[in-house]
Amino acid sequence: MFYVYVLVNPSDGSLYYGYSADLRRRYREHQRNEHPGWILAYYEAYFDESDARRRERKLKQYGAGRGHLKERIQCSIERVLKSAG
């Protein structure tokens, strides 16, 4: 499986979009290095790697896809922010 995921920074609500073939390993790496304390708020699973990579690129381009996803996971993002608060 291949994963596209969203991390939320509980202190300011900023989002990080990523892709990985091993979501658990990648999340641990984020916790140790780039994004300690950020929380996994959402992920999508794909059978095909090219589908996952294409989806990640669309989300990182700040287009309508990102806006639609933010709208769809709004309650999850708010829950992360409340739990940090």
N, C-alpha and C positions, 0 to 999 in steps of 0.2 A: 504494500500500500504506500501511497504518497500523500502527504498532508500539506494543506495550506492552513495557517493558523494566525490568530490574533492575540497579541499580548497587550495588557493594559497596565500603564504606570499608575499605581494607586494614589500617588501623591499629586499628580496633575491631570490625569485622564488621557494622556497622550497614548497613541496606539502604535504598535509595531506589527507589520505584516511579514510573514515568512513562509518558507517552504522547506520540507524535509522528508526524507524517506524513513527517518526514525524520529518520530515526534518526542518520545520520552528522552532520548539522548540529547536532542537539540534543546529541549526545554532546560535540562540540567546544565548544558553549556551556557545558555543565557543567564541562568541563575549564578553561575560562577564568574562569568566574564562581563558581557555587554549590558545586561539588563537585570541585575540582582534586585529581587523584590517585586518584579513585574509578575503579573498573574495571567495565566492562560485563560482567556475568556471564551474562545471559540475555535473550532477547527472543522475542516472539511476533509474527507478522505476520498481518494481517487485510486482506481485500479491502474490507470495509465499515467506515467510520469509527465508526458507532454501536456496532458490536461491540467495537472496541478501547476506546472510551471507557467502555463498560459494564464491561469487564474491569478496566480501571485503577481505576475506582471501587470495585469489589469488593475488589481487593487493598489499597486504601488504607483500607478499613473495618475492618481487623484481624479479619476473619472467618475462617471455615474455609478459604476460598480461599487466603488468605495462608499459612496453616499447611500446606496441601497443596503449594503451590508451593515453600515453603522445604524441605519434605521431598524433593520431586522434584529440586531443584537443590542439594542438600546438598553433594555432591562438588565441584561447581563453586565454591561459596562457600568450601569448605575449601581448594581449590587456590589461590584468590585470596589467602587469608590466609597460606598457606604461602609463596607467592612473595614476599610482603611482609616476611616474618619474618626 
